[in-house]
C-alpha cells in the first residue's frame, strides 16, 4: 500500500524473496517508481485501491503515510490480514545489526551523525528508515554489517517482531496527535515501541532530562542495558555535560571532549551528539575517531541551514521544523534579534510554549500559511509587528524589510507545509531561492 520509497523498496525485496507482489497507490505514482515496478514486472495501480484484489493478500505492507482510519485499512483489518511496516518486513530478511533512532525532534540529524561516525571509523554501514533509500531496498541489494535507521512513530506502529540492537530515544513532545486521537499517551506508547523485543544483550540510549521518557522508563520493564544522557546530571553509565561544558561518555572507558568543539551548536544538538557518541562507544569505536567525526559533521539541509548574509542580515532555513518543539530549539539557538517566519498546516499546536522565547528573541513575525488565526492570538500582545505572506518570496521581502544589520531572518514554521507547498523541502528551497534573489 503506497508506491513511494518504502512501498517500491518493499516490492524489490518481496520479489527477490519469491512473493507474488501487487502495489496499490491512491495517488499518482512518481515516474521513476513506475519504471522500477515495470522492470520488476510487478502489477500496480494508481489513483485507486481495488479492495477485492487487495483483500486476496496474505500480507499488507503499509506506507507510514497512510492512517489507520483510511477505509481500505479498516477493510484489511476486518478481513484479518496482517499489516506491517516496510521496516518490519525488511527486518525478516535482514542479517545486519541495527541502531534505531526515534524521537519527536532530532531524528534525522542524529541518524546522519551516527552514520557519519560509523562510516568514518571504517564500519560497513547503511542509512535507512525515514531517510535515504528504503531499508527494504538496501536489504535486497546491499550487504551491510550495520544499519542506522531513523524511525517515525508511524513506522514503529506497524512493527511487531522487529528488534533494535541499539535503540535511541531522543525526546517525546506533542506531535502528530491528529493520528493518535489527540491522546498524548497513544503517541508516547508508539515512541516507546523502540525498545520492544530487546534483550539483555541490547542497549537503550535515552534522554534522561525528558520527563515523559523518565516516567515511562520507571514504569516499564525494559530488559536492555540502559545508557541515559543528560545536560545536567552525571551518568555513571551513559553520557552527560559537566559544569565545565565538557561532554563525558562513560562507556568502555571514559571519553571526553569540549562542547565548543562539536560541529553542531545549541543544547538540542549537544543531546544529539551525546546520543551518537554513546552508540559509537558501545561499538568501541576509537575515541579519536569519535572526536573527529563529532567535530567535522555537516548538518542536513533545511535544518538550521545558513543560507546567506545580505547587507549584514543573516537568513536561516529551518523548514524541517514542522512542530512547536523543533521551532523552540531553533529559537533557543538564535543569538541576534530575529524576524521569525512561521505557519502552515497546524497539527494541534500549542504556541504558548514558545511565548517566553519569542518575547526574548523575536522582533517581528511573518505568517506563511493560509490560516494564521492561532499565531495572531498567541503573540499579538507580545510582538508589535505580525504580518501575513502568501509566498516564500513575499515572506523573504518582509524579512528583509524588518531586519537590520546583525539581525536574523529565521524560517522555522512549527507546522507542516501542505497548504502552500508540496512538502518542507519545497518550502525550504523556495525560501532559499527568494533569499538569493535579494
C-alpha positions in Angstrom: 0.0 0.0 0.0 1.6 3.2 -1.2 4.2 3.4 -4.0 6.7 5.8 -2.6 10.3 5.0 -1.5 9.2 2.4 1.2 6.5 0.8 -1.0 8.7 0.3 -4.0 11.6 -0.8 -1.8 9.3 -3.4 -0.3 8.3 -4.6 -3.8 12.0 -5.0 -4.7 12.7 -7.2 -1.7 9.4 -9.1 -1.8 10.0 -10.0 -5.5 13.6 -11.2 -4.6 12.2 -13.4 -1.8 9.6 -15.0 -4.2 6.4 -13.2 -3.1 3.6 -12.5 -5.6 3.5 -8.7 -5.4 0.8 -6.1 -6.1 1.4 -2.4 -5.5 -1.6 -0.1 -4.9 -1.4 3.7 -4.5 -4.4 6.0 -4.0 -2.4 8.9 -5.5 -0.4 9.3 -8.7 2.8 7.2 -8.7 6.1 9.0 -9.5 7.5 8.2 -12.9 10.8 6.8 -11.5 8.9 4.4 -9.3 6.7 3.3 -12.1 9.8 2.5 -14.2 11.2 0.4 -11.3 7.9 -1.5 -10.9 7.8 -2.2 -14.7 11.3 -3.5 -14.6 10.3 -5.8 -11.7 7.3 -7.0 -13.7 5.1 -6.2 -10.7 1.4 -5.3 -11.1 0.5 -1.9 -9.8 -2.4 0.6 -9.8 -2.7 4.3 -9.1 -5.5 6.8 -8.2 -7.5 3.9 -6.6 -7.4 0.9 -4.2 -9.1 -2.1 -5.7 -10.5 -3.6 -2.5 -11.3 -7.0 -3.9 -7.8 -7.6 -5.2 -6.1 -6.2 -2.0 -8.2 -8.5 0.2 -6.7 -11.5 -1.6 -3.3 -10.8 0.1 -1.6 -12.8 2.8 0.2 -9.7 4.0 -0.1 -6.0 3.5 3.0 -3.7 3.9 1.6 -0.2 4.6 3.3 3.1 3.8 3.8 5.1 7.0 1.8 8.0 5.4 -1.5 6.0 5.3 -3.5 6.5 8.5 -5.2 3.5 10.2 -8.5 5.3 9.7 -8.4 5.0 5.9 -11.3 2.9 4.8 -9.1 0.4 2.9 -7.0 -0.2 6.0 -10.2 -0.8 8.0 -11.3 -3.3 5.4 -8.0 -5.1 5.5 -8.1 -5.3 9.3 -11.7 -6.6 9.2 -10.6 -9.3 6.8 -7.9 -10.4 9.4 -5.0 -9.8 7.0 -1.7 -8.8 8.8 -0.5 -5.3 8.3 3.2 -4.5 8.8 5.6 -1.6 8.1 8.3 -1.8 5.5 10.9 -1.9 8.4 9.2 -4.9 9.9 9.0 -6.7 6.5 12.7 -6.0 5.7 13.7 -7.0 9.2 12.6 -10.5 8.5 15.4 -10.8 5.9 18.0 -8.5 7.5 21.2 -10.1 8.9 22.9 -6.8 9.8 22.8 -5.2 13.3 20.7 -2.1 13.8 20.9 1.2 15.6 17.3 2.6 15.6 16.7 6.2 16.3 13.3 7.9 17.2 12.1 11.0 18.9 9.8 13.9 18.2 12.8 16.0 17.1 16.4 15.5 16.0 16.0 12.0 14.5 17.4 12.9 11.1 20.4 14.8 12.5 21.2 12.1 15.0 20.9 9.3 12.3 23.1 11.1 9.9 25.6 12.0 12.6 25.7 8.3 13.9 26.1 7.1 10.3 28.9 9.6 9.8 30.8 8.4 12.9 30.5 4.7 11.9 31.4 5.2 8.3 34.5 7.3 9.3 35.5 4.5 11.6 35.6 2.1 8.7 32.4 0.2 9.6 30.3 -1.2 6.7 27.1 0.8 7.5 23.9 1.7 5.7 21.5 4.6 6.5 17.7 4.0 6.0 14.3 4.3 7.5 12.8 7.7 7.2 15.9 8.8 5.2 17.7 7.9 2.0 17.0 4.7 0.1 14.4 2.4 1.8 15.6 -0.2 4.3 13.9 -3.0 2.2 15.6 -2.0 -1.0 19.0 -2.0 0.8 18.4 -5.3 2.4 17.6 -6.7 -1.1 20.6 -5.2 -2.8 23.4 -4.3 -0.3 25.4 -6.3 2.2 26.0 -4.1 5.2 27.1 -5.2 8.7 25.2 -2.4 10.4 22.2 -0.1 9.7 21.4 3.2 11.2 17.6 3.5 10.9 15.6 6.7 11.5 12.1 5.6 12.6 9.0 7.7 12.9 6.1 6.8 15.2 4.1 5.7 12.1 6.8 3.2 11.2 7.0 1.9 14.8 3.2 1.4 14.9 3.4 -1.4 12.4 6.5 -3.1 13.8 5.8 -6.2 15.9 8.7 -8.7 15.9 11.5 -6.3 14.8 14.2 -5.6 17.4 16.8 -2.8 17.6 20.3 -3.9 18.8 20.8 -0.3 19.9 17.7 1.8 20.4 17.9 5.6 20.8 15.0 7.8 22.1 15.8 11.5 21.9 12.7 13.2 23.2 8.9 13.0 23.3 6.9 16.1 22.8 3.3 16.5 21.3 3.4 15.8 17.6 1.1 14.1 15.1 -1.6 14.0 17.7 -4.2 14.1 14.9 -3.0 10.5 14.1 -3.4 9.4 17.8 -6.9 10.5 18.6 -5.4 13.6 20.2 -4.3 11.3 23.1 -0.7 12.0 24.1 -0.3 8.6 25.8 -1.1 6.9 22.5 1.8 8.8 20.9 4.1 8.1 23.8 3.3 4.4 23.6 4.1 4.5 19.9 7.6 6.0 20.6 8.3 3.5 23.4 7.9 0.7 20.9 11.6 1.4 20.0 12.6 -0.9 22.9 10.1 -3.7 22.1 11.7 -7.2 21.9 15.0 -6.0 23.2 17.1 -8.4 25.3 19.8 -8.1 28.0 22.4 -8.1 25.2 20.9 -4.9 23.6 21.2 -1.2 24.5 18.7 1.6 25.2 20.1 5.1 24.9 17.6 7.8 26.1 17.2 11.4 27.2 17.4 11.4 31.0 16.2 15.1 31.1 12.9 14.4 29.3 10.2 14.0 32.0 7.9 11.9 29.8 10.7 9.4 28.9 11.9 9.3 32.5 8.3 8.4 33.7 8.0 5.7 31.0 11.4 4.1 31.8 10.4 3.9 35.5 7.0 2.3 34.9 8.1 -0.2 32.2 10.1 -3.4 32.3 13.0 -2.7 29.9 15.4 -5.6 29.6 18.1 -3.9 27.6 21.1 -2.2 29.2 20.3 1.5 29.8 22.7 4.3 28.8 21.0 7.7 29.6 22.3 11.1 28.5 21.8 14.4 30.4 22.8 18.0 30.1 22.5 18.5 33.9 23.3 15.3 35.8 26.3 12.9 35.9 25.6 9.5 34.4 27.7 6.6 35.7 26.8 4.5 32.6 25.9 6.9 29.7 26.8 10.5 28.9 26.5 14.0 30.3 27.8 17.6 30.1 29.5 18.9 33.1 29.8 22.5 34.5 33.0 23.0 32.5 30.9 22.4 29.3 32.7 19.2 28.6 31.0 16.1 27.2 31.7 12.9 29.1 30.7 9.5 28.0 31.2 6.6 30.4 31.1 3.6 28.2 34.1 1.3 27.5 36.5 3.7 29.2 35.7 7.4 29.7 35.5 9.7 26.6 35.7 13.5 26.9 35.6 16.5 24.6 34.6 20.2 24.9 31.1 21.1 23.6 32.8 24.0 21.9 34.5 21.5 19.5 31.2 20.0 18.4 30.2 20.7 14.8 26.6 21.1 15.8 25.6 24.1 18.1 22.7 24.5 20.5 21.5 22.4 23.5 19.4 20.1 21.4 22.4 19.3 19.2 24.5 18.6 22.3 21.9 15.9 23.1 22.1 14.6 19.6 25.9 14.4 19.8 25.7 12.7 23.2 23.3 10.0 21.8 25.5 9.4 18.8 28.7 9.4 20.9 27.3 6.8 23.3 26.3 4.5 20.4 29.8 4.8 18.9 31.4 3.9 22.2 29.2 0.9 22.7 30.6 -0.2 19.3 34.1 0.5 20.8 34.9 3.0 18.0 38.2 4.7 18.9 37.9 7.8 20.9 40.0 9.9 18.5 37.8 8.8 15.6 34.6 9.7 17.5 36.0 13.1 18.5 37.0 13.8 14.9 33.6 12.9 13.5 31.7 14.9 16.1 33.7 18.0 15.2 33.6 17.8 11.4 30.0 16.7 10.7 27.9 18.9 8.3 24.2 19.1 9.2 21.2 18.2 7.0 19.6 20.6 4.5 16.6 22.5 5.8 17.6 22.1 9.5 19.0 25.4 10.8 20.8 25.8 7.5 22.7 29.0 6.9 21.5 30.4 3.5 23.2 33.8 3.0 24.1 37.1 4.6 22.6 40.1 2.7 23.7 43.6 3.9 24.6 42.1 7.3 21.2 40.3 7.7 21.5 36.5 8.2 18.9 34.2 6.6 18.4 30.8 8.1 16.3 27.9 6.7 14.8 25.6 9.3 11.9 24.4 7.1 12.3 20.9 8.6 10.9 22.3 11.9 7.3 21.0 11.4 6.3 21.1 15.1 6.5 23.6 18.0 9.3 21.7 19.8 11.6 21.9 16.8 11.0 25.6 16.5 11.6 26.0 20.2 15.1 24.6 19.6 15.7 26.8 16.7 14.7 30.0 18.5 16.8 28.9 21.5 19.9 28.9 19.3 19.3 32.5 18.0 21.8 35.0 19.3 20.7 38.1 17.5 17.3 39.9 17.3 15.2 37.7 15.0 12.4 38.1 12.4 10.5 34.8 12.6 8.7 33.2 9.6 6.1 30.7 11.0 2.9 28.9 9.9 1.4 26.3 7.6 -0.8 23.3 8.5 -1.3 23.3 12.2 -1.2 19.8 13.7 -2.8 20.8 17.0 0.0 23.2 18.0 0.2 24.9 21.4 2.2 28.1 20.6 2.1 29.3 24.2 5.2 27.1 24.8 7.1 29.5 22.6 5.9 32.7 24.3 8.8 33.3 26.6 11.4 32.7 23.9 9.5 34.8 21.4 9.4 37.7 23.8 13.1 37.4 24.4 14.3 36.8 20.8 11.8 37.9 18.2 11.2 41.4 16.9 8.7 40.6 14.1 6.6 37.7 13.0 5.7 36.8 9.4 2.9 34.2 9.0 3.4 31.9 5.9 0.3 29.9 5.8 -3.4 30.1 5.0 -4.8 30.0 8.5 -2.8 32.2 10.9 -5.5 33.0 13.5 -3.9 31.0 16.3 -0.5 32.6 15.7 -2.0 36.1 15.9 -4.0 35.3 19.0 -1.0 33.8 20.8 1.6 36.6 20.1 -0.4 39.8 19.4 0.2 41.1 22.9 4.0 40.4 22.8 5.0 41.3 19.3 4.2 44.6 17.6 4.7 43.5 14.0 2.8 40.5 12.8 2.1 40.2 9.1 0.8 37.6 6.6 2.6 36.4 3.5 1.2 34.1 0.8 4.5 33.0 -0.7 8.1 32.5 0.2 9.1 35.4 -2.0 6.7 37.8 -0.1 7.9 36.4 3.3 11.5 37.0 2.5 10.8 40.5 1.2 9.1 41.3 4.6 12.0 39.7 6.5 14.5 41.9 4.6 12.4 45.0 5.3 12.0 44.3 9.1 15.5 43.0 9.9 18.5 45.3 10.3 22.3 44.7 10.1 23.5 42.0 12.5 19.9 40.6 12.8 18.5 37.3 11.6 15.6 36.2 9.5 14.6 32.6 10.5 12.2 30.3 8.6 11.1 27.9 11.3 7.5 27.2 10.6 6.4 24.9 13.5 3.9 23.5 11.0 3.5 21.1 8.1 3.8 22.7 4.7 0.9 21.2 2.7 -1.3 24.3 2.4 1.2 26.3 0.2 3.9 23.8 -0.6 4.3 20.1 -1.7 6.5 19.4 1.4 9.0 21.0 3.8 11.8 20.6 1.2 9.9 22.6 -1.4 9.2 25.3 1.3 12.9 25.4 2.2 14.0 25.6 -1.4 11.6 28.4 -2.3 12.8 30.3 0.8 16.5 29.9 -0.3 15.6 30.9 -3.9 13.9 34.1 -2.6 16.9 34.9 -0.4 19.3 34.5 -3.3 17.1 36.8 -5.4 17.5 39.7 -3.0 
